[in-house]
């Protein structure tokens, strides 16, 4: 198994790279998930002095032949952030390990059994954007080729593409927990259409289905509304 440590807009000292290898115990991880292929550790730094207690962020992404598992944390220094992120990763690995060995319901969790590990609910506006996205969209942007520049800078390049196999609603809820997000985009195995499952309040969840309508006009509205509603 490979461990790749990289920095996003920051340098990663060799001492920290060695600490990552020591902290992420390969034997322990492979015992919980024998199908692990690689671990990506991304380190980033918040330049805002008002966020000094959360200035260093560490995101760990585990790739395997099963679902992707992600854990992230922020602290006053990268070593503390790594400790927190590692704890979250191991907790999610243990949960996945227990699920595989649980024969009830063919090993699947119902929506009521999914633990709410991420507080808060992402609210979407009428255009389907979060408040943070709406604030970013208010800044004038310029396209330079395929790159997007907000205002006079800095350059923003953040794009992700995932290959997704159709899955059930229960599986989507489970994988949302593994990546530690409060929403999860998936392809519904029944309808073969894109859908989003999201957290509402306490242990309540919601799901939005998109249905393609070839007869809809070009000015038809999108799937707006607040996820938390």
N, C-alpha and C positions, 0 to 999 in steps of 0.2 A: 504494500500500500504506500502510495506517495503522499507526502505532505507538502503543499505548495504555499509559501508565505509571500504575500505581496502587499505593497502599500499603495493607497489611493491618494495621490497628491501629498505624499509624505515618504520619507526614507525609513527603511526598516533596519535597525542595527543588527549585526551578526549575533550579538549576545541575545537579543530577543528571539531570533530564529532558533537558536539552540534551546532556549527556554520553552518555545512552542513544542519542539520535538520531545522534550522531557515531560511537559505537562500533559500532552495528549498521548496517553499510554496506549500504544498500538495493541498490546495483548488484551487489554480491557475492552477496547472498542471492538476488536475482532471477535471477542467472546460474546458480545451482545449482538453483533451483526457480522457474520462470516462472509457476507457478500460485498463488503466495503471495497471500493476501487480506489478512491482518493479522497483527500481532505484539502479543501481550500481555506486558507486563513487570510482574510483581508483586513488591513489596519488602516484607519483613517483618522484625521485630526480635525477637531472643530476650532477654527481660528477665533471665534467670538470669545473675548475674555470673560463675558458674563456667564459662560457655560464652562468655567474652569473645572468644576467638579464632574463634568461629563465630557471633557475635551477629547478623550481618546476612546475610539469605538473599535471593537473587534467583532468581525462576523465570521463564523465558521460554517462552511457548507460541506456536508458529507454526501459524496456520490457513491451509489452502489447499484446493484441490479434490482433493488427495490425502490421505494419512493425516496426522493431527495429530502434530507433532514437539515434544517438550518437553525442556528442559534446565534444571537447577537447581544452585545451588552456594551454599555458605556460607563466610564469611570474617570477618575482624576489622572490615572496613568495607564499605559497599555497592559501592564502586568496584572493589575486589578481587574481590568476589563476582560482579559483573557481568562482569569479565574472564574468570573461570573458566567461568561459565555460557555466555558467548558462544563460548568455545573448544569446549565440548561441543556446542553447537548447530551450529556450522560443521562439526564432525567428522561429526555425524549427517546433515547435509545433503549432505556430500560422499559419504557411503556410499549414501544414497538416489539421488543423481545417478549414481553408478557402477552401481548396480543397474539403473536404468532403461536404461542403455546396454549392459548385459551380456546377450547373446543366449543364453547357456547356460541350458538349462532354462527357456526362455521368460522369463528375467529373474528367476526366483524362487530364493531361497536355501534350501538344505536346513538341517535343524536343526544339522548338524555344522559349517556354515559361519557360523552366527550368532556374532558375537564377544561374549564376556561382558564387557560394559562396566560392569556394576553389581555390586560384590562383595557377598557375604552372601546368605543365603537366609531368606525370611520363613517362620517356623514357625507353623502354625496349631494351636490346641488342638482338643479334641473337639467344640467348638461352632462350629468354622470361623472363629475369631477369632485375630488375631495377639497376641503377648504385650503389645504396647502397647495394643491394643484391650481386652484382658482387664483391664489395669491401670485403664484409664479406666472400664470397666464396673463395677469394684469401688466406684467413688465413687457415692454416692446421687444420682440424677437426678430432676429435676422437669420435667414438660412444661408449658409456658405457650403454649397454642395449638399452633402447629407448631414452636415453638422449644424446645430442650432446654437446661436449666441443670444443670450438674454441681456437686454440693455446694451451697455458698452462692455460687457463681459462679467464674470469670467466665462470661458467656453464651457458649455454644458454638453457632455456626451454620455448619455446613459440610456442604453437600449438593450433589452433582453428578449430572446426568442427561446421558447420551450417547446419540445416535442411532447404532445399529450396523447395518451391512449384514452378512449372513452371509459368512464367509470360511473358507479352508482353515487347517489347522494350521500349515503353513509360513508363510502370510501373518500369522497371529497371532504367531508367534515373531518375525517381522521387525518388526511394529509394536510389540511389547513392547520391542524394542531402541530404536526411535525415540523412545519416550516415556521411556526410561531407568528403567523399573520392573523388579522381579524377579518380577512376575506380570502376567497380562493376561487380562481377562474378554472373551469374544467369543461370537458365535453360530456354531456349527459349520454350514458349508454343506451337509454330508452329512446330519446328523441334525436340523438346524434347532432344536437344543436349546442352552441356555447351557452354556459350558465355560470352564475356566480353565487356562491354560498357565503354568508356573512354573519357576524355576531350581532345580536340586538341588545338584550338586557339579561344580565345574570346568565342563565343556561338556555336562553332562547336563541334560536337561529332563524335566518330567513334565506330564501333562495330566489334569484331572478333568472328567468329563462328568456333567451332571445330566439325569436322565430323569424326566419327569413320570409319576406313577402315580396316576390318579384314584381307585383302589381303596384306596390307602394310608390308614391310620387317622390321625386328627388328632394322635395322640401319637407318630407315627413319628419317628425321629431324623433329623437332617439329614446333610449330606455332610461328616462330620467327618474328623479325621485330620490328620497333620502333612504340610505340603507338602514339606518337606525329606526325608521318609522314603523 
